[in-house]
Amino acid sequence: MSKLKAKLHEKIEGWRPRTTKLLKEHGDVKVGEVTISQVIGGMRGVKCLTTDISYLDPFEGIRFRGYTIPETLERLPKVPGCEMPYVEGHVYLLLTGEIPTEEDVADVAEEFRKRRKVPQYVFDLLRALPRDTHPMTMFSAAVVAMQRESEFVKAYNAGVSKMDYWEPTYEDMLNLLAKMPEIAAYIFRMKYRSDTIIPADPDMDFGGNFAHMMGIPKPYDEVSRLYFILHSDHESGNVSAHTGHLIASALSDMYYSVSGLINGLAGPLHGLANQEVLRWIQGVMERMGGKIPSEEEMKQFVWDTLNSGQVVPGFGHAVLRKTDPRYQAQREYCLKYLPDDSIFKYVDLLYKVVPPILQELGKAKNPWPNVDAQSGVIQWYYGVKEYDFYTVLFAVGRTIGVASNIVWDRALGYPIERPKSLTTAMLEEIAGIK
């Protein structure tokens, strides 16, 4: 048994009594009240899920196992000669709740190396698809195609105890996650780089190997590590995380669940937002003739945009009440590595002028930029100019957090999800409408 799996087993055995006690002794305690607007409005804000992997703090941003993003990036072990942490160390943190040692990271990295080989039929499937197929469709299809490899299905069919469901689920998580960078890079090179495939390097870390297979030199490896960590989890209520949780609650295996989260992430109201922001910024640059505007000129443009009834994409967040720390981490990277990039200069100007204007209007609870206001800019700078591929990168990172949640869902025996629906007439009766 690997060190990570042994540590996870120890954590699970210690955690189960807490969940059992809550259900048996305090199951009838009310958590909150649900309003009609929440019933009709997509269950926004309804407190009806649980996760210990991450928490979205309105003022600190996402906390991974209690650690803020700056704390996470500071405390996780770094790749030698690099500023960004190992993605492998982040996997360890999300699963166990502990900051790993160098030895722990090496153990996880070795686990990934052993599981990295992608079955040939996956590549055959990708090559059989029309070349103009959307990369997210390709990615989802590749993941679900590997469902035949599921260790959970084999164990379930063999009659494994419910108390041990988490173990084959854990195996599925590592087996799938280890393969995702190569599948993603393969899709990119096949579709957008004249089908020139770059083999994996077994001696490189998760993020470094992805950059290598993409064919993009340093410091893109740093971008990959940062991007995968920042996008790894965002509580369990967003579409991709909730979809993965929902599918897994039916005891569908990791491959079905992750394919589902990828499909949810592909929507324009979720994972596609970063490319929408970048496209908007480039449209602004075109309207301004490509020149870098002054701060006053940008202010006037923003006012004109808002007064015309349009929005400035990339600003605002349903929960956060400060600048998204994921945005801030990427901003700091840009200030260091691409301060003179023309697109970043526009992003920088928007960061300076938009929040005060939104505050003056008084309509936005959070006038600050979110992660999508920055993400696409860095990818574009390093030559990844194919908008459709950005969400594939997002999906690789998001799988880390969702898969960790699914392992713990199985460990704690969470049941199948089954909320109750009401008819419109029932809601009208509750509201007193005759």
C-alpha angles and dihedrals in degrees: 000000000000120000091248093052092046091050091048091050090053091050094048094050089052094046102047095075090057093056092043092052093049092052098043102038104025106024094120096053110118117237099188148316125274119221129208089247088057092048092052096031101067097276090284111182095002107145101222107118133070132210133158095190097084142351129203106226112196092222104028099037123222116357116202106210088334096313120115118229093259089049092047093051091045100047104039114093113265129230106253111270092009136100098217125077128247113271084217089063090052090053088054091050095050093048099044106021090233132110105246127232122232087261091053091052091049089052093053091045090054090050090054092047091054092050100038102099112108115215113251091235089067091060090044089053093050092049091050092058119090107270092236091060111127111262091234089056089051092047094049092047092049092052097047091045088065091058088105087070094059114136090194092060091050092049094044092051089049091056102255115184117259088237088063099046090106095064100065088037088056089050090051090050095054093040092053099038092051090058100043099083092054093046091049093047091046091055090049096049093042095050104032109020103054093269093290103151122201114207120232120264108226092201096061130088124250097269096035093051091050091054089047092052090047088056094234118134128225136329088035088083087066090050090052094051092047094045096049092048096046093049097041099102142357105179118285101276102077117098099258096043094042092047091053091047093046095050092045091050088071087058090253107155129254094267094056090044097049092045086055094050089051090053091051091047090055092071121108091234091058129022098005092064095093094059090046089056093048092048090051093050091050088050089054090050090052092050089051092050095249094288122130105250125219119252090256092051091051091049090054091048092052092048091049090049095050094042089055090059096256127122134231103239120224096039126103133032134213093233111012121091097188139040109306106257088218088060090046093052091052091044090056089051091051093048088056103039108023109020093141097048109124095223092049089051088059091047089049092051092048089051089056100044109029102063095054090048093049089047090052091051089050094210101108121076087198114027093175128106121264129213094274091063089071111022102084094046094067094047091050092050092056093050101265093127098152103107094198092063097058093082091054087061089049090051094054090055096040091054090065093063099036093048090050089052092050092052090054092044088059093043093054095040098240111186131236113287114250117160119185122246128211129203122244088248090056091051090049090052092050089049092050094245113152 
